Amino acid sequence: MRARLMMTMLLSLGLVLMASRGSAQTFPAALKGKIITSTKEIEVPTAPKDFVAKVKKQDKSVFKKGESGGYTIYFVAFFNKAVPVDSIGIVVLDDKKEAIAVADVPEQKGNWSLSSQITVDDTESPGKKHILQVYYATGKNPVILAKKEIVLK
C-alpha cells in the first residue's frame, strides 16, 4: 500500500517563483530555511513592509483530510541558499522518517524560494508530527533547503 501511495503522490506546480534565476535573496533573512504552510494558497506580499508578519499570519501546521480523502498542503519555502542544481525535491516524511509523498521540481537553479502545493493521499501516523522538506540531491545525502514540522490529522 505504501508503494502505491508514493506512486500516486501529486505535486501541482502552480509555481509562483519569487526569485528569478541568478538573482539575490528577495525575502527577509528571518525566513531563511523556513516553510510557510496553509490549507489554501498563500498570498505573498509584494511590499517589504510587514512582509514576515503577513506571511506568518497565514501559516498553519495542522492539516485535516479534505473531501477527496487526502491532504493538500500549500506552501512557500524560503531557501537557506540559492539552488545550485537544476532540480529540487519535495518530500513529506511520516513520524518514522519514511516518505509518504515525493515530487521533483525541474528548472530551479538560482532560485531562493518556491511557492507550490503537494498532495498526500494518506498517512499511517495520523495526529503525529510529519516533516515537509525541500532539498536537492548530492551524492549520498540530500542538502535541505527548507523544512517544517506539520501534523496530518
N, C-alpha and C positions, 0 to 999 in steps of 0.2 A: 504494500500500500504506500509506503514512504517513497519508493521509486516512482510510482505513478504520480504522487503529489509533486515531487520535484520536477517531473517532466511537464506537468500542467501549470506550473507557476508562470504567471504572465507579468510582463513589465510593459506598462503602457507608456510610451515615450512621448509624453506631452512636454518635450524638452524646452524649458524656458531657461536657457543658459544665461546667467547673469554676468559672465566674464567672457570676453571674446578671446580667441586664440592669441596666445603670446602676451596678453595684457596683464597688468599688475593686479594684485588683490583689490577688489572693489567693494569690500564689506568691512565692518569694524572687527578689529583683532579679537574682541570678546567672543566672537562666533567661530573662530578658527577651530576646526576639528569637530564641530558640533553639527547635529542634525535636528531640525525642527520638523515635527510630525503632526499630522492632523487627520481628521476623518473627512475633510473636504479640502479642495485646492487651496493652497496657501497664497495669500496676496503679499507679494514682496514690495515694500515701499520703494519709491523711486528717489525720494529725498533723503539725505543723510540725517535730518533732524529726527530724533527718537527712533531711528532705524531698529536698534536692538529691542527696545520696549515693544514696538509694533509687531515685530516678528515673534518675539517670545509670548506675546499675548495670545497668539493663535496656536501655540504649542500644546499638544495633548500627548499623553503617554499610555493611555488605556484605550484599547480598541475592542469593540464588540462585533460579533458576526453580523454581516449585512443580510439583506433579503435574499441574496444569491447563496448564502451559506458560507461565504468566505470573508476574509478581512481585507479591506482596501486601505492602504496606508499611503497618504500623500506626504511628500517630504521635500524639504530643501536642505541639501547638505552643503556645508561650508568647509572646504578642504583646508588642511593644515599646510599645504603647499600646492603649487601648480602641478597638474597632472603631467608627468614626464613621458607617458606612453600613449598609444593611440586608442586603447580600450580600457574601460574600467568595469569592475564587477560590483553587483549589489547582492547582498545575502541577508536573509533573516535566519538567525540561529535560535534553536529552542534552548531550554534550560540544561540540556545535555551537550550543548555546543554542536548539535547536528543541524545541517542546513535543511530548512523546510521550504525555502523559496530562494531561487537564484536567478540572476539575469546578467547579461553582458550588454554594455552600452558602448558602441563604437564611436570613433571620431571625437575623442575628448582631450587630446593633447593640448596643453597650455591653459586649460580651464581651471578656475578656482572654486567653482560651485556647480551644483546640478539641482534642478527642480524637476521632479517626476513623481511617479507612484509605482507601487508594487502590490500585487495581489497575492495573498496567502490563502490557499484553499482550505487548509485545516492544520491543527496542531494537536499533538498528543499530550501537551502540557498546558491546557487552558488555565488561566489565572496565575501562571508563573511568569517570571521575567524572561524575555526574549531579547536578542540583540539585533539591531539593524546596523549593517556596516556597508560602507562604500570603500572599495580597495582596488589596488592593482597588483598583478602578479609579477614576481621577480624570483626566479629560481624556486626554492622550496617554500619560502614564507611569503605570504602576501603583505603588502605595505598598506596599512589602514590610513585612509584619508580623513574619515569621519565615522563616528559611531554613536549609538544611543541605545539605552535600555528602554524597552516597551513591554506592555502586558497585553496579551491576547486573551480575552475572556470568552 
